Amino acid sequence: MRGRGGGIAGNPVLIGAATVLVVIVAVFLAYNANAGLPFVPTYTVKAELPSGANLVVGNDVRIGGSRVGAVSEIAAQRHKNGATTALVTMKLEKDVAPLPMDSTVLVRERSALGLKYVELTRGHERRGFQDGATIPISQAKPQPVELDQVLNMFDAKTRKAAQVNTLGFGDALAGRGESINTAIGAFRPLLRDIIPVTRNLAAPDTHLTRMIQALANTASIVAPAAETQASLFRNLDTTMAALATVARPYIQQSITSARPALDSAIRNFPLQRPFLRNTQALFHDLRPGVQALRSAAPALSNALVIGTPVLRKSVALNRRLKPLLRELQTFSEDPMVSRGLKSATGTLTTLRPTLNFLAPTQTQCNYVTEWFRNVSSLLSEGDANGTWQRFIIVATPNGPNSEGTQASKPANGPTVENHLHTNPYPNTAAPGQPNECEAANEPYIAGKTITGNVPGTQAARTEGNP
């Protein structure tokens, strides 16, 4: 006979029922674990996404890497413009609420096998989403990049080359475990020395962030020229393939022989600098002549055409000049000749000021030529009475101090004609004088006695000498 106080432990039916109930509760909790524990208060927020991106119910929702909830529902919604987006319902922990209004949402990869999770980035606004509110699609940013998109940017040839590289690297590392261990041991000094380098890069004064931004800007600028760069590399491949056919022995010999040539250049180039400077100065001085040669080229061409036959005939002339040159050599070697040349040099040096003073009389004013011309006409021209020199009488005007008799002073009137005009040393544009040819150009000033140069500067030319 059973006692009344045996309890549940003595009843097998109650024990079985309790066991089944515990198992059912455990299975229920395990099945709904990804959706959150039952009877636990949650904060529900929805989000519009451009695509479900392989999300499944139960995927994690994370903030700053920490799990704060799970995806409870995924639905597609169609808009009036025909576009289709995904509406994701998320059950979050209560302490996340309220999520700021400027928060953003992004679907990210959790592993290379395609597992995803939803990442929330909290904003800074004081206003927050209410329970059940929807995050608009404008805050689903930045645009996620899927792994298949990254892999699809490689064409079939590139993927094949990657497979070959992977196989080659595997074969290269096979059986080299001991060497790899030795290399890793040798890396210790490198890792020790790289610490100050990384500290320097991390320092604010290095502006590493600015450099990364500049590189990003550079990449964005270069991106439109990607196809051009690709063609450049293709052309380089063609060029290198062509060079490979002559790499040995021609290019190899060139590289081998280049070192002695470079050593010789290092020694000799500094010695050539004075020559190069002089050459530069020479060509700089030749520049005006070369520019003038452009207009003088036709005349030079004619001179060469005419001079070529003359130069051929000069051979016979040189033979005939040979005895004369020998006599000139004998004459030049005579000691009396050098003494005579020295005396002549002294004479010419003494006469140089006089010649310099007299030279403009002919070179500028042409007086000597005109004197001989006028003397010739004076002695050869005339009429039945004879030449002008024989019968023309120059009569002096009447008046006091006229030139007809002795006078106490130059003729000075009273008539207009009885005035002396004489200039025994007219200006000839000589050194120290005005630039004028006064004789034959000086005016006649009536009623005034003029002795010497006439006031003013006269013309600097005469007849026959412009």
Residue pairs with C-beta under 8 A, 6 or more apart in sequence:
2 10
8 14
8 15
8 18
9 15
28 38
29 37
29 38
32 38
34 57
34 58
34 70
35 57
35 58
35 70
35 72
35 91
36 42
36 69
36 70
36 72
36 91
41 94
42 69
42 91
42 92
42 93
42 94
43 69
43 91
43 92
43 93
43 94
43 96
43 97
43 98
43 99
43 131
44 72
44 89
44 90
44 91
44 92
44 131
44 132
45 89
45 90
45 92
45 99
45 129
45 131
45 132
45 133
45 134
45 135
46 87
46 88
46 89
46 90
46 132
46 133
46 134
46 135
47 87
47 88
47 90
47 105
47 118
47 134
47 135
47 140
48 77
48 85
48 86
48 87
48 88
48 134
48 135
48 136
48 137
48 140
49 85
49 86
49 87
49 88
49 105
49 107
49 137
49 140
50 85
50 86
50 137
50 140
50 143
51 85
51 86
51 107
52 74
52 76
52 86
52 88
53 86
53 107
53 116
53 144
53 146
54 114
54 116
55 71
55 74
55 86
55 88
55 107
55 116
55 118
56 71
56 74
56 116
57 71
57 72
57 73
57 74
58 70
58 71
59 70
59 71
59 115
59 116
59 117
59 118
60 67
60 69
60 70
60 71
60 110
60 117
60 118
61 67
61 68
61 69
61 70
61 71
61 90
61 92
61 117
61 118
61 120
62 68
62 117
62 118
62 119
62 120
63 96
63 119
63 120
63 121
63 122
68 92
68 93
68 96
68 120
69 90
69 91
69 92
69 93
69 96
70 90
70 91
71 88
71 89
71 90
71 118
72 89
72 90
72 91
73 88
73 89
74 86
74 87
74 88
74 89
75 86
75 87
75 89
76 84
76 85
76 86
76 87
77 84
77 85
77 86
77 87
78 84
79 85
85 137
87 134
88 118
90 118
92 99
97 128
97 131
98 127
98 128
98 129
98 130
99 120
99 122
99 128
99 129
99 135
100 122
100 123
100 124
100 125
100 126
100 127
100 128
100 129
101 123
101 125
101 127
101 128
101 129
102 123
102 124
102 125
102 139
103 120
103 121
103 122
103 123
103 129
103 135
103 139
104 120
104 121
104 123
104 139
104 140
104 141
105 118
105 119
105 120
105 121
105 135
105 139
105 140
106 118
106 119
106 121
106 140
106 141
106 142
106 144
107 116
107 117
107 118
107 119
107 144
108 116
108 117
108 118
108 119
108 144
109 115
109 116
109 146
109 147
110 116
110 117
112 147
114 147
129 135
151 159
154 162
173 180
200 206
201 208
202 208
222 229
243 251
293 300
331 337
356 430
356 431
357 430
357 431
358 428
358 430
359 430
360 428
360 429
360 430
361 367
361 368
361 428
361 430
362 368
362 369
364 428
364 429
364 437
364 460
364 461
364 465
365 428
365 429
365 437
365 439
365 460
365 461
365 462
365 465
366 462
366 463
366 464
366 465
367 428
367 437
367 439
367 462
369 464
370 440
370 462
370 463
370 464
377 388
378 387
378 388
378 389
379 387
379 389
380 387
381 387
381 388
382 388
382 390
382 391
385 391
396 402
396 403
396 404
397 411
397 415
397 417
397 418
398 404
398 415
398 418
399 411
399 413
399 414
399 415
399 417
399 418
400 407
400 411
400 412
400 413
400 414
400 418
401 407
401 408
401 409
401 410
401 411
401 412
401 418
402 411
402 418
403 411
403 420
410 420
410 422
410 449
410 451
411 418
411 419
411 420
411 449
412 418
412 419
412 420
412 449
413 419
413 447
416 446
416 447
419 446
419 447
419 448
419 449
419 450
420 449
420 450
420 451
421 444
421 445
421 449
421 450
422 450
422 451
423 438
423 439
423 442
423 450
423 451
423 452
423 453
423 454
425 452
426 438
426 439
426 442
426 453
427 433
427 434
427 436
427 437
427 438
427 453
427 458
428 437
428 438
428 439
429 435
429 436
429 437
429 460
434 457
435 457
435 460
436 457
436 458
436 459
436 460
437 458
437 459
437 460
437 461
437 462
438 453
438 454
438 458
440 462
440 463
441 458
441 459
441 462
442 453
442 454
442 458
443 454
443 458
445 454
